Amino acid sequence: MPSKWTLKDIPSLAGKIAVVTGATSGIGFEVAAALAGAGARVILASRNEAKALVAIDKIKDDNSESLVTYIPLDLTSLESIEDFAQDFGDQFDKLDILVNNAGVMAIPDRKLTTDGIELQFGTNHLGHYALTCRLLQYLVSTTGISRVVTVSSRVARSGKIQFDDLMAEKKKAYKAYRAYAQSKLANLLFAFELQRKSDSRGWGLMSLAAHPGFAKTDLMKNGPGESCCFRMGCCSCVCGQSASRGALPILFAATSDDALPGGYYGPKGCSELKGKVGKAKVPKRAANLGDADKLWEVSAELTKTAWPTVGINMVGMEDDARGGGEHMDNIEL
Ligand SMILES: NC(=O)c1ccc[n+]([C@@H]2O[C@H](COP(=O)([O-])OP(=O)(O)OC[C@H]3O[C@@H](n4cnc5c(N)ncnc54)[C@H](OP(=O)(O)O)[C@@H]3O)[C@@H](O)[C@H]2O)c1
């Protein structure tokens, strides 16, 4: 890995197609703008058309040649996810880069998705799980190796998958930050399991995870709210970084030749809150193969998705690029 990886290190992405969820603001917007800046055709997957159109204008203001469009996606609805995949398939026949970025954090009161799933688990994990499954056929249709980057958080370290009460349905079981941490741990378990499934079933894709450290975005305002935003805002002034800096580990995972299958990347400095891009520490619970398998099965049931079990040719997959074990040498003990 170069000692300091920057936007300038993104290779040409001309001819590549990328989908970024939650690209209307914060990290997702920066990721989408950078991918478009490198020549990719970028699809903003967003639930808010007005915000998506503003985001497209902003990207095109910087570079009028940018190939950037919008397809509606609400991750809290399985029907919307299916519609997105249908719309995508009507326009494109392959997908090179999928960035599972959209998220909500620490919603104060327990809320449900359209399908009756606790909102943070539903949006952050299950929505992306279902979306990736629906887009798999396009991911395996690329001529090179496609990449799926799932955005997690340092908070995953305190996460625990409550298999006996995933939706925090038991009396007083809902705690806003606990539900967020669970969803971000689920993001990691999913990313690593996707790499293993790809390897064993021959899907020929790279699945990676990344986190932005602590970046100044709308996440706090949209979640715990303004008062917490003020307290955390003070902290982010000291420890945080800009959304564009926060986007770098995600962009590294999505584009760099030095990023490895099954890798996890984040900022290297100050407790991984900010700094240059490097390997992120994998929480021990994220490397639990039993939990990963169990979560995969439960998620398939809850989202009514079926993944292909038969092998698909590993187009362009070099032997030394396989394995999905890069994260195993940076597990937090
Ligand atoms: N900022 C940080 O310090 C930090 C730290 C660790 C991890 N992260 C992770 O980084 C990712 C991006 O967050 P951010 O900080 O950039 O926050 P943000 O500015 O609030 O962006 C979140 C994005 O997710 C979208 N979104 C939320 N619910 C959605 C749904 N149901 N369907 C489709 N899109 C939805 C939002 O769309 P709308 O515009 O429609 O609301 C918005 O575009 C999240 O996964 C978060 O957990 C952030």
The ligand as an ORCA input file, in Angstrom:
! r2SCAN-3c Opt
* xyz 0 1
  N     -19.863     10.120      9.292
  C     -19.189      9.291     10.065
  O     -18.388      9.708     10.937
  C     -19.342      7.808      9.903
  C     -18.576      6.983     10.749
  C     -18.674      5.610     10.571
  C     -19.484      5.074      9.591
  N     -20.231      5.904      8.794
  C     -21.077      5.284      7.780
  O     -20.942      5.984      6.563
  C     -22.120      5.792      5.777
  C     -22.568      7.119      5.190
  O     -22.975      7.970      6.236
  P     -22.720      9.549      6.230
  O     -21.868      9.828      7.405
  O     -22.296     10.002      4.893
  O     -24.189     10.070      6.602
  P     -25.252     10.942      5.788
  O     -24.623     12.204      5.323
  O     -26.429     11.037      6.710
  O     -25.595     10.044      4.529
  C     -26.400      8.904      4.642
  C     -26.980      8.595      3.278
  O     -27.767      7.409      3.402
  C     -29.002      7.625      2.743
  N     -30.075      6.798      3.271
  C     -30.517      6.691      4.534
  N     -31.556      5.849      4.597
  C     -31.776      5.400      3.339
  C     -32.720      4.527      2.747
  N     -33.684      3.950      3.466
  N     -32.656      4.288      1.427
  C     -31.703      4.881      0.669
  N     -30.791      5.735      1.165
  C     -30.833      5.995      2.486
  C     -29.287      9.104      2.990
  O     -30.270      9.522      2.079
  P     -31.246     10.775      2.349
  O     -30.498     11.908      1.788
  O     -32.480     10.428      1.597
  O     -31.457     10.852      3.842
  C     -27.917      9.703      2.760
  O     -27.676      9.899      1.390
  C     -23.140      5.128      6.704
  O     -23.204      3.747      6.411
  C     -22.554      5.334      8.099
  O     -22.941      4.321      8.987
  C     -20.174      7.254      8.917
*
